[in-house]
């Protein structure tokens, strides 16, 4: 299943490893790589970063959608969107 993550992007939910709140990770030096990428982007609308893995490659996708909203989107069943189509 796919999930809309804002900024006109859609990800396969099976590729998602983690969803992190940028305001929380920016308080820790352990997340220095993500913090440096966030600063390089210089986008004040970014609220979270999604870490995905496609094959052997790990990527970071920044989004303007809050972690709580992404969590709701990931936990939603396909039948919520298509209640009459049971073959999904």
C-alpha positions in Angstrom: 0.0 0.0 0.0 1.1 3.5 -0.7 0.9 6.6 1.6 0.8 10.3 0.6 3.5 12.1 2.6 2.9 15.7 1.4 4.9 17.7 -1.2 3.1 15.7 -3.9 5.1 12.6 -3.0 3.8 9.0 -2.4 5.8 6.3 -0.8 5.4 2.5 -0.5 4.6 1.9 3.2 6.8 -1.3 3.1 9.9 0.9 2.3 9.4 3.0 5.4 11.9 2.3 8.2 11.2 5.3 10.5 9.4 8.6 10.8 11.1 11.2 12.9 10.0 14.6 14.3 12.5 17.2 13.2 12.0 19.3 16.3 12.9 16.4 18.5 15.9 15.1 16.6 17.4 18.6 16.3 18.0 18.6 20.0 20.5 15.7 19.9 24.0 15.6 18.5 23.6 11.9 17.7 21.4 12.9 14.7 24.1 15.2 13.2 23.8 13.9 9.6 20.0 14.5 9.5 20.4 17.9 11.2 23.0 18.9 8.5 20.8 17.8 5.7 17.9 19.7 7.2 20.0 22.9 7.4 21.2 22.4 3.8 17.6 22.2 2.7 16.7 25.4 4.6 13.0 24.7 4.4 11.1 26.1 7.4 8.0 24.1 6.5 9.7 20.7 7.1 8.2 19.0 10.1 9.4 15.4 9.8 11.8 13.2 8.0 11.0 9.7 6.8 13.8 7.2 6.5 13.2 4.7 3.7 15.1 1.7 2.3 14.9 0.7 -1.3 17.1 -2.4 -1.9 20.5 -1.6 -0.4 20.0 2.1 -0.5 18.8 4.2 2.5 17.2 7.6 1.8 15.9 10.5 3.9 12.7 12.2 2.7 11.7 15.5 4.3 8.1 16.4 4.5 5.9 19.2 5.8 3.4 16.7 7.3 3.5 16.1 11.1 4.5 12.8 12.5 1.0 12.3 14.0 -0.7 12.7 10.7 1.7 10.3 9.0 1.1 7.8 11.7 -2.7 8.0 11.1 -2.2 7.6 7.4 -0.1 4.5 7.8 -2.5 2.9 10.3 -5.5 3.4 8.0 -6.9 0.3 6.4 -7.5 0.3 2.6 -11.2 -0.6 3.3 -11.6 2.8 4.8 -11.0 4.4 1.4 -12.8 1.7 -0.7 -15.4 0.1 1.6 -17.4 -1.6 -1.3 -14.3 -3.0 -3.0 -13.4 -6.1 -1.0 -10.7 -7.3 -3.5 -8.1 -4.7 -2.5 
